[in-house]
Amino acid sequence: MAQGAQVCRLAFGRVAYVEKGEGPAALFIHGWSLNGYQWRGALDRLHTQRRCIAPDMMSMGWTENAGRTGNFTGDSSGDVRTTARQIADRRR
């Protein structure tokens, strides 16, 4: 797992993510067949201004799905919202 990565356990799987900084949250979503690591440069530059969160999308990177065949696009677009809310709630 990437240095500093954390895991958020949800009903649809274990979502790995990197979080850096304080303040208003900025969610960094990667494209198909990539992972949150692609945002490392942006997180390094922006973490002094924002709380930067870069999850690995379902079945990509270090994220594991719970036996389902979907991913964060199409049929599972609500997973992005659920993941963001769960991660945000961890700091409250």
BELFENNOR-V978500 format. One record per helix or strand. SS is the DSSP state (H for helix, E for strand). FROM is the first residue (numbers start at 1). TO is the last residue. If there is no record, write none. Layout:
ss: {SS:SS}
from: {FROM:FROM}
to: {TO:TO}
This chain:
ss: {E:E:E:H:E:E:H:H}
from: {6:13:25:36:51:64:74:78}
to: {10:20:27:46:55:65:76:89}
